[in-house]
């Protein structure tokens, strides 16, 4: 797959709405490239598409919903940064290099941390929404 066209300097040279327009084009170009080249990002995007409506049923209130969707957006942001680091590392040296491997592993660990956070937030929301802690205490006779 070929790399996308380089980002235009319009966003840096223009002001106001023109800068915003060109910055948006650069953003969409980056998202499109990452989605085409990274399976993990595609999976996380699909999870977000499913989570947006599902979150309405699981979230105990609007604050929980914002936290739940926000956590998934953080996952996407870190995955995009990880993808950028990996693409840059592959550009610097397409051959295997142990130090480049460590850099990629660290990026993967960052994604894991955000996925864990998202899982904790969604799990806590479900526990709160469905009263699972109250039910557990009731079952124990407390």
C-alpha positions in Angstrom: 0.0 0.0 0.0 1.4 3.4 -0.9 1.7 6.1 1.7 -0.9 8.9 1.5 0.0 12.2 0.0 2.0 14.4 2.3 0.0 16.9 4.4 -0.5 20.2 2.6 1.0 23.3 4.2 -2.3 25.1 3.7 -3.3 24.4 7.2 -0.1 26.1 8.5 -0.3 29.0 6.1 -4.0 29.9 6.2 -6.1 31.3 9.0 -9.7 30.9 10.2 -12.1 28.7 8.3 -9.6 27.9 5.5 -7.1 26.5 8.1 -9.8 24.5 9.8 -10.9 23.1 6.5 -7.4 22.0 5.4 -6.6 20.6 8.9 -9.8 18.6 8.7 -8.7 17.2 5.3 -5.4 16.2 6.8 -7.1 14.5 9.7 -9.4 12.6 7.4 -6.5 11.5 5.2 -4.7 10.2 8.2 -7.7 8.3 9.6 -8.4 6.8 6.2 -4.8 5.6 5.8 -4.7 4.2 9.3 -8.0 2.4 8.9 -6.8 0.9 5.6 -3.5 -0.3 6.9 -4.2 -1.3 10.6 -6.5 -4.2 11.4 -6.5 -3.2 15.1 -7.7 0.3 14.3 -10.5 -1.1 12.1 -11.6 -3.4 15.0 -11.5 -0.5 17.5 -13.6 1.6 15.1 -16.1 -1.1 14.8 -16.2 -1.4 18.6 -16.9 2.3 18.8 -19.7 2.1 16.2 -21.4 -0.7 18.3 -20.6 1.0 21.6 -22.3 4.4 20.8 -25.8 3.0 20.7 -25.1 0.1 23.2 -23.7 2.6 25.7 -27.2 4.2 26.0 -28.5 1.0 27.5 -25.6 0.3 29.8 -24.7 3.7 31.1 -26.3 4.6 34.4 -26.5 8.3 33.4 -25.1 10.7 30.9 -21.8 11.2 32.8 -21.1 7.5 32.6 -22.0 7.5 28.9 -19.5 10.3 28.2 -16.8 8.4 30.2 -17.5 5.2 28.4 -17.4 6.7 24.9 -14.5 9.0 25.9 -12.5 6.0 27.0 -12.9 4.4 23.6 -11.9 7.6 21.9 -8.7 7.6 24.0 -8.1 4.0 22.8 -8.4 5.2 19.2 -6.1 8.2 19.8 -3.4 6.0 21.3 -3.8 3.4 18.6 -3.3 6.2 16.0 -0.2 7.4 17.8 1.1 3.8 17.9 0.4 3.4 14.2 2.3 6.6 13.5 5.3 5.4 15.6 5.3 2.0 13.8 5.1 3.6 10.3 7.9 6.0 11.2 10.0 3.1 12.5 9.4 1.1 9.4 10.4 4.0 7.3 13.6 4.6 9.2 14.6 0.9 8.9 12.5 -1.7 7.1 14.8 -4.4 8.4 14.4 -5.9 11.8 16.2 -4.1 14.6 15.9 -5.0 18.3 15.7 -1.4 19.5 12.9 -0.7 16.9 11.1 -3.8 18.2 11.2 -2.5 21.7 9.8 0.9 20.6 6.9 -1.0 18.8 6.4 -3.1 21.9 6.1 0.0 24.1 3.5 1.5 21.8 1.6 -1.8 21.9 1.7 -1.7 25.7 0.3 1.9 25.7 -2.6 0.6 23.6 -3.1 -2.3 26.1 -3.3 0.2 29.0 -6.0 2.3 27.3 -7.9 -0.9 26.4 -7.7 -2.0 30.1 -9.0 1.5 31.2 -11.9 1.3 28.7 -12.7 -2.2 30.0 -12.7 -1.0 33.6 -15.0 1.9 32.8 -17.4 -0.2 30.8 -17.4 -2.9 33.5 -18.0 -0.4 36.3 -20.8 1.2 34.3 -22.5 -2.2 33.8 -22.1 -3.1 37.5 -23.6 0.2 38.5 -26.4 0.1 35.9 -27.5 -3.4 36.7 -27.0 -3.2 40.5 -24.6 -6.1 40.6 -22.9 -5.1 43.8 -26.2 -4.6 45.6 -27.4 -8.0 44.3 -24.2 -9.6 45.5 -24.5 -8.1 49.0 -28.2 -9.2 49.1 -27.2 -12.7 48.1 -24.6 -12.8 50.9 -27.3 -11.7 53.4 -25.6 -8.4 54.2 
